[in-house]
Every structure is written in structure tokens, then in C-alpha cells.
Amino acid sequence: MAKFLVLLKKEIKELITLQMILPMVVVIIMFSLIGNIISKETAKFAAPQQILILNQDTVRVGDKISEILKASNFKTEVLIGIDIAEVLDRARENRISSVLVITSNFENDINNFRPHSITIHKIAENFSISSDVKYSGLDRAVNIISTYYSNDWISKKKTGIDPEILKNPVKVNEFVVIGDKTANISLSAVSGYIRKQTTFIPIILFLVIILASQMVAMAVAGEKENKTFEILLSSPVSRKTIVFAKLIAAGLVALLLAGVYMIGMNSYINRISGGTVSMGDGLMSIFSSLGIIITPLGYLLLGASLFMGILVGLAIAMILGVLSENIKSVQATITPLMIMVLLPYFLVLLLDINTISPILKYIIYIIPFSHPFLASQNIILGNYLPIVYGIIYQFIVFMVFVVIATKIFSSDKIITLKLNFGKKKKI
């Protein structure tokens, strides 16, 4: 038993090293930072949400509904005598996501205990998880209005009304607005379709960059540790050729990994969602009218952005691999790269890039891995120009790190260059 405890203590000491602890501590700090950022951003939704009300009925009912919503922490502006197109233009200009239309005969129907539908327009600019909270405000507003009139009917002790109608006297006719296109469909249906098409793309990119970067960093560190670097560098091959050969080889393997993950993830999503959306149910024609069907050009741009993201990750990983003392220290040395991938992944997935603070937005844009994560949503919304700029920016970053890697490989310091995580030996 004593021998076992001695061996157990030895193994634990060998496993618990600075190389293992450092990434864990950094990831914990990073997640704490992300949580703090998300908390501050989502706190914005606690402020009164602004809603434009287009009143097509009596002034009295418009004022009443505005009063109901103001009492429930909404900021309202009632508009009269203009068409819905002008209201939507005003909403876009002022970054207001919710428009409520009180259609004609609303007051007459309600006063005569007949259900009536009001129209809501949800202006979609982003499909992040936090955007659901923003758009749910309009649903809450409609529920508040319906509850008010339901209570009013109950207080008047009106009999002979269907209980379902009594509980929901105000029905909803929902429209989704994307850019200059409008369709009579629920935002939840649109969001579900878009997330089904795009959610797995950032996940795949995240996995591929992390795995491929570890692979190339471990390959470089292994050559240093096994003393095969000297043989490779002394061969009649230019240092640039060595750098590009390593990057291209890792890039091809990364593409293979991406293809495998994409097939697997697509199969997984289709199975849990009950298969692909049927063309016969009319939904695809609605999605097409909204312009949210990915075109061949969109797939091309998305592929280019994904590939450039992978190349940037590999170029950085190669440099970090050179700095690694051995294979065991790779995990610690690639921690900065993991942070650069994780941070934009979670921020873009959870936050609306259009509403976050300018400083945080600039930070996201500066990180090259943010652009592939943003590309999937921009393609759906038809915003191709930001994707092109992102690809150009990624290419510039890639070339900068390739130049740095080439200079390191061209120097004799490549043999001795390292980050030492161990304890200094005493002389």
C-alpha cells in the first residue's frame, strides 16, 4: 500500500504541472470576463424598450394602448395618418426593432366583445441568442394588451363567450422584416431555420482551428524535442518552403476535419430537428422572399472566410509551436490562440453585434477569428461586403504571421527559442 501511495504521489506531481494549470486558470478568467460582458450587455434590455405604434383606429384606443404599455415599462410613440412602409423606415433609422399596428375597427370589436387581431412587425438585424430577449419584448407587449382587455371583459361579467376568446381577446398577426423585405411569418420560425443552417458552422470552425492548431504546434515542438529540426533545417530546402509546406499540409488536414465535422453535425441537426424543411409546406418560398436562402456566392464567401480563419490559426500555432520547449508544454503555449478563438465565438453567438458598445465591437473586429463567425449571419442577411473586408483582413493577418514564422525559421535562434514553464535549475 505504501509503494502504491508513493507511485500515486509521483504520478500526480507529474500530471499537475504549470503547463496544465495555466490554460485552466486562463480559461476560467476568460469565461468570467465573457460572463461579465454578457451581463452588462443584456442589462440594456432591462431599460424601457421603445415601440412604434401605428394607429389606424380611433385616437382614444391608440392613447389607451400606449398608456397600457407605458405602465409596463415600454416607451411608445403613436403615429397616425402614415402607411406602414414609412413607419418601418423610421424604425430602421432609429434602430427600433418593434412596430405594433392597431388595425381599423379594433375598438368597435373589443367594445362588442368580439376578438380582434393586431399586427406586429419584428425588424430583424441579428439572430444571436440575446436578440431573442429583445424581440420577446413585443410579444410581452401584446400579452399585456390582451390581458388588459380580457380582464375588462371579465369585470363586465359578459356571458356566452368562448373561454378561449375570453382569455385571449387580442390575436396577433406577425410579420418579420429583414432589410427591405417583409413576410407574414413568425420570427421564431425564421430564427429556427437560420440557426439550423448556420449554428453548426461556428462550432465546426472552433473545433477545427483548435484541433489543427494543436496538431501543427505539437508537430513543430516534437521536431524540436526529438532533435530532428537540425536535420530538416540543414537540408537543401529554403526556410520559406518548409514554412509553407507545414502550413499547407496542416491546412489540407484541417479541411478534411472540417468536411467530416460538417457532415456529422449536419446529420445530427437534421435528426434532432426532424429532418430538413419541406418545400411543400410553403415555408421555403417565404424564406426565399425574405432573401435568407444561402446562394452559391454566399457559400463561396463563407468557405473562403472559414479557410482563411483556419490558415491564420495554423500560422499562429506554428510560431507558438516553435516557442514550445517540448510536446508537453504545447497546451500552455497555445493558450493565447485558444483565447483568441473562444472569445469571439461566444460573444458573436450570444450578443447582437449591432447593439454592443463600440469598444467591444472594435475588439471583436480586430480578432481575425471573429470574421468567420460573423460571416454566416451576414450571408443570411445579404451583407456580403463585410465578409469580403473580413477575408481581406484575415489574409493580411495571415501574411504577417507567415512573415514572422519565416524570419524565425531563417534564424538560428529557432533551435534555442522557447518559453520555459519549468523551474530554473540551480547551479
C-alpha positions as CSV (number, residue, x, y, z in Angstrom):
1,M,0.0,0.0,0.0
2,A,2.9,2.3,0.9
3,K,4.5,1.7,-2.5
4,F,1.2,2.4,-4.3
5,L,0.8,5.8,-2.4
6,V,4.4,6.7,-3.4
7,L,3.7,6.0,-7.0
8,L,0.4,7.8,-6.9
9,K,2.0,10.9,-5.4
10,K,4.7,10.7,-8.1
11,E,2.2,10.4,-11.0
12,I,0.0,13.3,-9.6
13,K,3.1,15.5,-9.4
14,E,4.0,14.7,-13.0
15,L,0.5,15.4,-14.2
16,I,-0.2,18.6,-12.2
17,T,2.3,21.0,-13.9
18,L,2.3,24.6,-14.7
19,Q,1.6,23.7,-18.3
20,M,-1.7,22.1,-17.3
21,I,-2.7,24.6,-14.7
22,L,-2.1,27.8,-16.7
23,P,-4.6,27.1,-19.5
24,M,-7.2,26.2,-16.9
25,V,-6.7,29.4,-15.0
26,V,-6.8,31.5,-18.2
27,V,-10.0,29.8,-19.4
28,I,-11.7,30.4,-16.1
29,I,-10.7,34.1,-16.1
30,M,-11.8,34.3,-19.8
31,F,-15.2,32.8,-19.1
32,S,-15.6,35.1,-16.1
33,L,-14.8,38.0,-18.4
34,I,-17.3,36.8,-21.0
35,G,-20.0,36.4,-18.4
36,N,-19.4,39.9,-17.1
37,I,-19.6,41.4,-20.7
38,I,-22.8,39.5,-21.5
39,S,-24.3,40.5,-18.1
40,K,-23.7,44.2,-18.9
41,E,-25.0,43.9,-22.4
42,T,-28.1,42.0,-21.5
43,A,-28.8,44.6,-18.7
44,K,-29.6,47.0,-21.5
45,F,-32.8,45.1,-22.2
46,A,-34.0,46.0,-18.6
47,A,-34.3,49.6,-19.8
48,P,-37.7,50.6,-21.3
49,Q,-38.0,49.2,-24.8
50,Q,-39.2,51.5,-27.5
51,I,-42.1,50.5,-29.6
52,L,-43.7,52.4,-32.5
53,I,-47.5,52.2,-32.6
54,L,-49.2,52.9,-35.9
55,N,-52.8,53.7,-35.0
56,Q,-55.3,53.0,-37.8
57,D,-58.3,53.2,-35.5
58,T,-59.7,55.8,-33.1
59,V,-57.4,58.2,-31.2
60,R,-58.9,57.0,-28.0
61,V,-57.9,53.4,-28.4
62,G,-54.4,54.4,-29.6
63,D,-53.9,56.5,-26.4
64,K,-55.3,53.7,-24.3
65,I,-52.9,51.1,-25.6
66,S,-50.0,53.5,-25.4
67,E,-50.9,54.1,-21.7
68,I,-51.1,50.3,-21.0
69,L,-47.6,49.8,-22.5
70,K,-46.1,52.7,-20.7
71,A,-47.3,51.4,-17.4
72,S,-45.5,48.1,-18.3
73,N,-42.0,49.8,-18.8
74,F,-42.3,50.5,-22.6
75,K,-41.5,53.7,-24.4
76,T,-44.2,54.3,-27.0
77,E,-44.7,56.7,-29.9
78,V,-48.1,56.7,-31.6
79,L,-48.2,57.5,-35.3
80,I,-51.3,58.5,-37.2
81,G,-52.0,59.1,-40.9
82,I,-49.0,57.4,-42.4
83,D,-48.5,54.0,-44.1
84,I,-46.7,51.0,-42.7
85,A,-43.7,51.5,-45.1
86,E,-43.0,54.9,-43.6
87,V,-43.2,53.5,-40.1
88,L,-40.8,50.7,-40.9
89,D,-38.3,53.2,-42.4
90,R,-38.5,55.3,-39.3
91,A,-37.9,52.2,-37.1
92,R,-34.9,51.2,-39.1
93,E,-33.4,54.8,-39.0
94,N,-33.8,54.9,-35.2
95,R,-32.8,51.2,-34.6
96,I,-36.2,50.3,-33.2
97,S,-37.0,46.6,-33.6
98,S,-40.7,46.6,-32.8
99,V,-43.7,48.1,-34.6
100,L,-47.3,47.5,-33.5
101,V,-50.2,48.3,-35.7
102,I,-53.7,48.9,-34.3
103,T,-55.9,48.0,-37.3
104,S,-59.2,49.6,-38.0
105,N,-62.4,48.5,-36.1
106,F,-60.3,47.4,-33.1
107,E,-62.2,49.5,-30.6
108,N,-65.6,48.6,-32.1
109,D,-64.8,44.8,-32.0
110,I,-63.5,44.9,-28.4
111,N,-66.4,47.0,-27.2
112,N,-68.8,44.4,-28.7
113,F,-66.9,41.5,-27.2
114,R,-65.5,40.3,-30.5
115,P,-61.8,39.2,-30.8
116,H,-59.6,41.4,-32.9
117,S,-56.2,40.9,-34.4
118,I,-53.4,43.5,-34.2
119,T,-50.4,43.4,-36.5
120,I,-46.8,43.3,-35.2
121,H,-43.6,43.8,-37.2
122,K,-40.3,42.5,-35.9
123,I,-37.4,44.1,-37.6
124,A,-34.5,41.5,-37.6
125,E,-30.9,42.7,-37.8
126,N,-29.3,39.9,-36.0
127,F,-30.1,36.3,-34.9
128,S,-27.9,36.0,-31.8
129,I,-29.3,34.4,-28.7
130,S,-29.6,37.8,-27.0
131,S,-31.7,39.1,-29.8
132,D,-34.5,36.7,-28.7
133,V,-34.8,38.7,-25.5
134,K,-35.1,42.0,-27.4
135,Y,-37.8,40.6,-29.8
136,S,-39.7,38.9,-26.9
137,G,-40.5,42.4,-25.6
138,L,-43.0,42.9,-28.4
139,D,-44.7,39.5,-27.6
140,R,-44.9,40.6,-23.9
141,A,-46.5,43.9,-25.0
142,V,-49.2,42.1,-26.9
143,N,-49.8,39.7,-24.0
144,I,-50.2,42.8,-21.7
145,I,-52.7,44.4,-24.1
146,S,-54.7,41.1,-24.4
147,T,-54.7,40.6,-20.6
148,Y,-56.0,44.1,-20.0
149,Y,-59.0,43.6,-22.3
150,S,-59.6,40.1,-21.1
151,N,-59.8,41.4,-17.5
152,D,-62.1,44.2,-18.7
153,W,-64.5,41.7,-20.3
154,I,-64.4,39.5,-17.2
155,S,-65.2,42.6,-15.0
156,K,-68.2,43.3,-17.1
157,K,-69.4,39.8,-16.5
158,K,-70.2,39.2,-20.1
159,T,-71.6,35.7,-20.6
160,G,-71.8,33.4,-23.7
161,I,-68.2,34.0,-24.8
162,D,-65.9,31.1,-25.6
163,P,-63.4,30.8,-22.8
164,E,-60.5,30.7,-25.2
165,I,-61.7,34.0,-26.7
166,L,-62.3,35.4,-23.2
167,K,-58.8,34.7,-22.2
168,N,-57.3,36.0,-25.5
169,P,-59.4,38.7,-26.9
170,V,-56.5,40.2,-28.9
171,K,-55.0,38.0,-31.5
172,V,-51.7,38.5,-33.3
173,N,-50.8,38.7,-36.9
174,E,-47.0,38.6,-37.0
175,F,-44.6,39.9,-39.8
176,V,-40.9,39.6,-40.0
177,V,-38.8,42.4,-41.6
178,I,-35.3,41.7,-42.9
179,G,-33.8,44.6,-44.8
180,D,-36.4,45.9,-47.2
181,K,-38.3,42.5,-47.3
182,T,-41.3,41.6,-45.3
183,A,-43.1,38.3,-44.8
184,N,-46.1,37.1,-42.8
185,I,-44.4,34.6,-40.6
186,S,-43.3,34.3,-37.0
187,L,-39.8,35.3,-36.1
188,S,-39.3,32.1,-34.2
189,A,-39.8,30.1,-37.4
190,V,-37.3,32.3,-39.3
191,S,-34.7,32.1,-36.4
192,G,-35.1,28.4,-36.2
193,Y,-34.4,28.0,-39.9
194,I,-31.4,30.3,-39.8
195,R,-29.9,28.7,-36.8
196,K,-30.3,25.3,-38.3
197,Q,-28.4,26.5,-41.4
198,T,-25.6,28.4,-39.6
199,T,-25.2,27.4,-36.0
200,F,-23.0,24.4,-36.7
201,I,-20.6,26.5,-38.9
202,P,-19.0,28.4,-35.9
203,I,-18.9,25.2,-33.9
204,I,-17.1,23.4,-36.7
205,L,-14.6,26.3,-37.2
206,F,-13.9,26.4,-33.5
207,L,-13.2,22.7,-33.3
208,V,-11.1,22.6,-36.5
209,I,-9.0,25.6,-35.5
210,I,-8.3,24.2,-32.0
211,L,-7.5,20.7,-33.2
212,A,-5.5,21.7,-36.3
213,S,-3.5,24.3,-34.3
214,Q,-2.7,21.7,-31.6
215,M,-1.6,19.3,-34.3
216,V,0.8,21.7,-36.1
217,A,2.1,23.1,-32.8
218,M,2.8,19.6,-31.5
219,A,4.5,18.6,-34.8
220,V,6.9,21.6,-34.6
221,A,7.5,21.1,-30.9
222,G,8.1,17.4,-31.4
223,E,10.7,18.1,-34.0
224,K,12.5,20.4,-31.6
225,E,12.2,17.8,-28.8
226,N,13.4,14.9,-31.0
227,K,16.3,17.0,-32.4
228,T,15.1,16.4,-36.0
229,F,14.8,20.1,-36.6
230,E,18.5,20.4,-37.1
231,I,18.4,17.8,-39.9
232,L,15.4,19.5,-41.6
233,L,16.9,22.9,-41.4
234,S,20.3,21.7,-42.8
235,S,18.7,20.1,-45.8
236,P,18.9,21.9,-49.2
237,V,15.4,23.4,-48.9
238,S,14.6,27.0,-48.3
239,R,13.1,28.0,-44.9
240,K,10.1,29.5,-46.7
241,T,9.4,26.2,-48.4
242,I,9.5,24.5,-45.0
243,V,7.0,27.0,-43.5
244,F,4.6,26.8,-46.4
245,A,4.8,23.0,-46.6
246,K,3.9,22.7,-43.0
247,L,1.0,25.2,-43.3
248,I,-0.4,23.6,-46.5
249,A,-0.2,20.1,-45.0
250,A,-1.9,21.2,-41.8
251,G,-4.4,23.2,-43.9
252,L,-5.4,20.2,-46.0
253,V,-5.8,18.0,-42.9
254,A,-7.9,20.8,-41.4
255,L,-10.1,20.9,-44.4
256,L,-10.6,17.2,-44.2
257,L,-11.6,17.6,-40.5
258,A,-13.9,20.4,-41.4
259,G,-15.6,18.2,-44.0
260,V,-16.0,15.3,-41.6
261,Y,-17.4,17.5,-38.8
262,M,-19.7,19.3,-41.2
263,I,-21.3,16.1,-42.4
264,G,-21.6,14.8,-38.9
265,M,-23.0,18.0,-37.5
266,N,-25.5,18.4,-40.4
267,S,-26.7,14.8,-39.8
268,Y,-27.1,15.5,-36.1
269,I,-29.0,18.7,-36.5
270,N,-31.3,17.2,-39.2
271,R,-32.1,14.2,-36.9
272,I,-32.9,16.3,-33.7
273,S,-35.0,18.8,-35.8
274,G,-37.0,16.1,-37.6
275,G,-35.3,16.5,-41.0
276,T,-35.0,19.3,-43.4
277,V,-37.8,21.9,-44.0
278,S,-40.2,20.6,-46.7
279,M,-40.6,22.6,-49.9
280,G,-44.2,21.5,-50.0
281,D,-45.2,23.4,-46.8
282,G,-44.6,26.8,-48.4
283,L,-42.0,27.8,-45.8
284,M,-39.2,27.8,-48.3
285,S,-40.9,30.2,-50.6
286,I,-41.4,32.6,-47.7
287,F,-37.7,32.2,-46.7
288,S,-36.8,32.9,-50.3
289,S,-39.0,36.0,-50.4
290,L,-37.1,37.2,-47.3
291,G,-33.8,36.6,-49.0
292,I,-32.4,34.3,-46.4
293,I,-31.6,31.4,-48.7
294,I,-27.8,30.9,-49.0
295,T,-26.8,31.4,-52.6
296,P,-23.7,29.8,-54.3
297,L,-21.9,33.1,-53.9
298,G,-22.7,33.0,-50.2
299,Y,-21.3,29.5,-49.8
300,L,-18.2,30.6,-51.7
301,L,-17.6,33.6,-49.5
302,L,-18.3,31.5,-46.4
303,G,-15.9,28.9,-47.5
304,A,-13.2,31.5,-48.2
305,S,-13.7,33.1,-44.7
306,L,-13.6,29.7,-43.0
307,F,-10.4,28.7,-44.8
308,M,-8.7,32.0,-44.1
309,G,-9.6,31.6,-40.4
310,I,-8.0,28.2,-40.3
311,L,-4.9,29.4,-42.1
312,V,-4.5,32.3,-39.6
313,G,-4.9,29.8,-36.7
314,L,-2.2,27.5,-38.2
315,A,0.2,30.3,-38.8
316,I,-0.1,31.4,-35.2
317,A,0.1,27.8,-33.9
318,M,3.4,27.3,-35.9
319,I,5.0,30.2,-34.1
320,L,3.7,29.0,-30.7
321,G,5.0,25.5,-31.5
322,V,8.5,26.9,-32.1
323,L,8.3,28.6,-28.7
324,S,7.2,25.3,-27.0
325,E,10.0,23.6,-25.1
326,N,8.5,20.2,-25.8
327,I,5.3,18.4,-26.7
328,K,4.1,18.6,-23.1
329,S,4.3,22.4,-23.0
330,V,2.3,22.8,-26.2
331,Q,-1.0,23.1,-24.3
332,A,0.2,26.0,-22.3
333,T,1.9,27.8,-25.2
334,I,-1.2,27.7,-27.5
335,T,-3.4,29.1,-24.7
336,P,-3.4,32.7,-26.3
337,L,-4.7,31.1,-29.5
338,M,-7.4,29.3,-27.7
339,I,-8.5,32.6,-26.1
340,M,-8.5,34.4,-29.5
341,V,-10.9,31.7,-30.8
342,L,-13.1,31.2,-27.8
343,L,-13.7,34.9,-27.1
344,P,-15.3,35.9,-30.4
345,Y,-17.0,32.5,-30.7
346,F,-19.1,33.1,-27.5
347,L,-19.5,36.9,-28.0
348,V,-20.8,36.6,-31.5
349,L,-23.0,33.6,-30.6
350,L,-24.6,35.3,-27.6
351,L,-24.6,39.1,-28.4
352,D,-26.0,41.3,-31.0
353,I,-23.0,42.9,-32.7
354,N,-25.2,45.9,-33.8
355,T,-26.1,46.9,-30.2
356,I,-22.9,46.3,-28.2
357,S,-20.6,49.1,-27.1
358,P,-18.2,50.5,-29.7
359,I,-15.0,49.4,-27.8
360,L,-16.2,45.8,-27.6
361,K,-17.3,45.9,-31.2
362,Y,-13.8,47.0,-32.3
363,I,-12.2,44.3,-30.2
364,I,-14.3,41.7,-31.9
365,Y,-13.4,43.0,-35.4
366,I,-9.7,43.1,-34.6
367,I,-9.6,39.4,-33.7
368,P,-9.3,37.7,-37.0
369,F,-11.4,34.6,-36.0
370,S,-14.4,36.8,-35.4
371,H,-15.0,37.3,-39.1
372,P,-15.8,33.6,-40.0
373,F,-18.3,33.6,-37.0
374,L,-19.9,36.8,-38.3
375,A,-19.9,35.6,-41.9
376,S,-22.7,33.0,-41.5
377,Q,-25.1,35.6,-40.2
378,N,-24.1,38.3,-42.7
379,I,-24.6,35.8,-45.6
380,I,-28.1,35.1,-44.4
381,L,-28.8,38.9,-44.2
382,G,-27.2,39.5,-47.6
383,N,-24.4,41.6,-46.2
384,Y,-21.6,40.5,-48.5
385,L,-19.3,43.5,-48.2
386,P,-18.4,43.0,-44.5
387,I,-17.5,39.4,-45.4
388,V,-15.2,40.5,-48.2
389,Y,-13.5,43.0,-46.0
390,G,-13.1,40.3,-43.3
391,I,-11.5,37.9,-45.8
392,I,-9.0,40.6,-46.9
393,Y,-8.2,41.5,-43.2
394,Q,-7.7,37.8,-42.4
395,F,-5.4,37.4,-45.4
396,I,-3.3,40.4,-44.2
397,V,-3.1,38.9,-40.7
398,F,-2.1,35.5,-42.1
399,M,0.7,37.0,-44.2
400,V,2.0,39.0,-41.2
401,F,2.3,35.8,-39.2
402,V,3.8,33.9,-42.2
403,V,6.5,36.5,-42.4
404,I,7.2,36.3,-38.7
405,A,7.3,32.5,-38.9
406,T,9.7,32.7,-41.9
407,K,12.0,35.0,-40.1
408,I,12.0,32.7,-37.1
409,F,12.8,29.7,-39.2
410,S,15.5,31.7,-41.0
411,S,17.2,32.4,-37.8
412,D,19.5,30.1,-35.8
413,K,17.6,31.0,-32.7
414,I,14.8,28.6,-33.8
415,I,16.8,25.8,-32.1
416,T,17.1,27.6,-28.8
417,L,13.9,29.8,-28.8
418,K,11.5,28.6,-26.2
419,L,9.2,29.6,-23.3
420,N,10.3,27.8,-20.3
421,F,7.4,26.9,-17.9
422,G,9.5,24.8,-15.6
423,K,11.6,25.8,-12.6
424,K,15.0,27.3,-13.2
425,K,17.7,24.8,-12.3
426,K,20.1,25.9,-9.6
427,I,23.7,25.9,-10.4
